[in-house]
Amino acid sequence: MKALGICAAVSFLVSCGPKLDPCALRSVEVGVDLSSLPSLSNVLLTDDHEKTDVWTSLEDGCVGLVRIRLWHSPSSSSGSLAEVQVLAQQAKSRGMKVLLALHASDTWADPASQSMPQAWVAGSTSAQYDSLSSYVARAVKAVDPDVLQLGNETNNGWVWPLGHRWSNPSGWMASMRAAIDAARSAKPSMPIWLHYAGYRDLAPYAAQAKELGADGIGLSYYPWWHGTDLDSLGQALDVIQAQGLGSALFEYMYPWSSDWNDMTHNLVGSTTPLVSGYAASPEGQAEFVRSIRVLAGNHGCWATIYWEPFWLAGSSPVENCAWADFDGRLLPVNEVR
């Protein structure tokens, strides 16, 4: 890969001309969450009237990191260990790093819902700790990720009630420490990150992450839920780094349209609060992504990860935030460097 010399020193987002490699090393990893990809039967894309596919478009767009969601015992193959292993290998075969987002749950985990895997519910507290540790170790050995995210949006803890951050604070710290120990035993060199939604009340969580020995905290940032002030987001990243931890954006996205293409309710609609200056248009989406990457670079982030950029079908709630339009034509966001 050719060096960009002075161009890279000026900005990792700016192309210096057609003779230079557009995917030269940059200061912030550019990633995508592709967890739903295996569940989609056929994602048909076109780039300037030429047929292409998800992996080719990602390579052309200089994406070097893939985040993948893992559930303990899902009701279908989606999010299963077998599916995650295959997707991780697909990413690795293209030279991309893999971030394993380990949900300690059978289904979606977020600040309002952190259901313990059903298989653990009837066990004693001691058995639940053992199950958590063995689950983490087994997942790390099976997937062999480059980076591990323990829990998903754990603002209020995880594996409730064992690790509820407020009703059982000692259990929250002990269960997360047990998971970190299991992960480090399985792969000592692997960075271990925690995940927080938004940035309100972040400082105490960051202090706990430091105490637990985590390497960093990744944030979810959706303006319609977490706030439309990008300066506040930058300040939150600084709060994390003040603890000596790495910072990243593990989830974010932005609409190119307020319309929809299926019967599933979309997360973003015509009345959704958006960031001032960034319209729900192809150009507005591209500029928002560019601004996020610049902000991340200015605040020393490790990575920015866009959530589900190709979930175009299969009852998608985010097709109007994808990187292709409803006909599969790639949008300007794919050209952001």
N, C-alpha and C positions, 0 to 999 in steps of 0.2 A: 504494500500500500504506500503510495507516494506521499512524502511529507509536503505540507502546504507552506512551510516556512513562515514568513512574516504574516501571510494571510491568516493562518490559524491563530496567531497571537492577537490579531485584531478582533476576530469573532469566529466562533465555531459554527455559526449559523449562516455565514455569508459565503456564497460560491465565488471563487476568484477567477473563473473562466473555464471554458470548455476543455482546455488541455489538462486541467488538474483533476485529480480523483475527487469526486463529490462526496465520498464516504471516508475521508481522512479522519484520523483520530480526533475526538472532540472531548471537551471537558465534562460533559454530562451525557450519560447513557440515554439513548432514546429507545423506549420500550412500548410494547402493546400487551394488553391482556387478551388472549385468544381462547379463553376457557370454553366458549360456546362453539368454537369452530368444528369440532368433531361431530356435533349434533346437527349441523347443517348439511343437507344432502348434496347441494351443489351451489357454490358461490360463483356466479358468472360475472366477470369483470371485463371492462374494456378500457384501454388507455390510448387516447388519441385514435379511436376507431380500430385499434388492434386488440385481439383477445389476449387476456393475461389471467393470472391467478393470484390468490392471496400472498403466497410465499414470494413470488416474483416481485409483486408490488412492494412488499416489505423490504426486500433486498435492494430494490431500486430506490426506495425511500430512506436507506441507510439505517434501518431499524436493527439494533443489535441485541435486544433483550426481549424475552417473552415471559410473561407472567401467566401462571396456570393455577386454577383453583382446584383444591382437593377436598372432597367430602369423605367422611369415615365410611358410612354404609348408605349411599344414596338409593333412592327408589328405582333408578334406572342406571344405565351405563354412564350418563352424564356426570362428570366429576368423580368418577370411580378411579381407583388406583391404576387399573389396567389401561383405561383411556388416557389418563395423565401420563403414564409411562410412554405410550406411543407418541403423544403430542410433544413431549419433552425431547424424544429422540429425533423427531422431525425438525425441531428447532435447532438442536445441536448439530445435526447433519449439515445445516446451512451456516454453521459458525456462530450461532446466536447463543447468548447466555440464557439460562433458565432460572427464574425466580419462582419457587414453589410457595403458593399461598395456602398454607395448611389451615383449613377450618376444622376446629375440634367440634364438629357437628355433622349431622347427616344431611343438612340442608343449609340454606343461606344463613349466615351469621352476620349481625350488624349490631349497633348499639342497643337496639330495642329487642333483640332476640339472639340469645346465645345458648341454644338448646344442647344439652349434653347428648352424645350419641346414645341411642336407645339401648344398645348392647351394654352400656355401663351403668344404667340407671339403678338397677336392682342391687348392684354390688356395694360392698362396704366402702368407706372412705379410703381405706388402704388399697383396696382392689381398684378403685377408680384412679388413684395415683399411678398404680402399676400399669393400668390399661393406657393411660395417657402417655406415659414414658415409652411403653413398647410401641404404641401407634406412631409416635414421632420418630423413633429410631427406625422402625420398619419402612416408613415413608421415605426417609432420607436415603436409606440404603437402596430402596427400589428405584427411586427417581434420580438420585445423584444430582441434585440441583447445585447451581453455582451460589445461590443465595436462598435463604429460608426466611419466610415470613410466618411467625408463630401467631396464629389467631387472626381473625378478620374484624377490623374496626372494634377493637377491644376497649373502647372508652369506659365501659361499665364492667369490664372483666370478660370472662369466658367460662365455658362448661358449667353453667349455672346449675345448682347453687354452689357447687364446690369452689369455683373461682370467681364468685361475684365480688366485684371490686368494692362495693359499698356495704353490703350485708355480711360479707365474709372477707374482709380485707387481708387477713392473714392467709386465708385459703387462696386468694388471688395471687399473692406473692409466692407462696409455696408451690402452687401448681405451675405457675410460669417458670419458676426456678427449676422445677423437676423437668419440665419440657426442654428448657435450655440445656440442662446437663445431659439429657438423653441425646439431643441433637449434636452437641459437641463431642460426645463419645462416639457417635456414628460417623461424624465427619469433622475432625478437629479444625480444619482450615476454613470451614465455611462460615461466612458472615451470617449473623442471626439478627433479624429485624422484627420490631413490633409495628402495629398498624393502628392508626387513630383517625377517626372521621372528623373532618373540620379542624378547627384550631381553638375553639373555646375551652377554657380551663385546661389548656395543654401543659402548662408548666409543672404542676404536680405529677402528671403522668410521665413527663420527660424525666423528672427526678427519680421516679420509681424505675423507669427503664434503665437508667444509669446504675442504680443500686442492684438491679437484677443482672447486670453484666451484658445487656444487649449491645449490639454494635450500632444500631440506628433506629430511627422511627420514620416510617413512610406515612404520608397523609393521604386521605381522600379529600378532594376539593371539587365540589360541584356548586357553582355560584348560587343556584336557586335554593340550596339548602344551607350553605355555609357562609354566604356573604359575598357581595359583589365588589369588594374592595381588594384589589390585588396587592396594595401596600400592606394590608393586614396579613395576607398570606405570606409575604416576604418576611414580616416580623415574626411570624410563627416559625418559619424555618430557622430564623436566628435563635429563637428560644430553644429549639432542639439542639443546635450546635453549641449553645452556651453550656450545655451539660457534657460537652466533649463527644457527642454522638453524631453519626452521620444523619443527613436528612435527605428525603426524597418525596416525590409525589407518586404514590402507588396507584392512584386512580384519579382521572379527570376526564372530562369530555365537554363538547360544546356543539350546539346545533348548527346545521347549515340550512335548516328549514323548520318552520313550526307545523308543517303538514305531517301526515302519517300515510303509511302504505299497507296497513293491515288492520285487523279489528282489535289488536291489543292496545291498551291504554299506554301512551308514551309518557316517559318521565318529564319531557320538556314539551310545552305547548305554547300557544299564542300569548298566554297571560303569565308565562314563567319569567321571573326576574332575571335579567341578564346583565352582564358587565357593560357599563356605559362605553360607547364607542365601538362595540363589537356586535354587529347585527347578526340575526339568525339567517345568514346567507353563506354561500360558498366562500366568498372573500372574507366575511367576518369570522367564520370558523378558522380559516387559515391564519388570519392575523392573530386570533386568540391563541392558537397553538404556538405561533412564533413568539408571542409575548410571554407565554408560560415558560418556554425554553430559555428565553433571555433572562427572565426573572430567576429561574433555577440556576443558571450560570452565575448570575450576579450574587447569589446567596450561597454558593458553594455546594449545591445539591449533587447527590450521586446520580440520580436518574429521574426522568419523567416518564410515566407509563399511562398511555391512553387506554381507556376502558372499552373493549369490544368494538373496534373500528370497522369490523366487517360482519357484524350481526345484522344482516339485511333481511333475513327471513326467519321462518320458524317461530312465529308469534313474538317478534322482537319488540321490546319497549323502547328501543333506542335507534331505530333505523334512520331517524332524522338527525342523528348525531354521528352517523357512520362516515367513513372516508370515501364512500361512493354514493351516487344518487340512487333513486328507486329503480333505475334501469341498469345499474351496475357500472355506470361511467365514473371513473376515478375523479375525485374533486381536487381543487387546488391545494388542499391541505397536504396531499401526498408530495408536493414539491417543496414543502418547507424544509429548510436546512438549518 
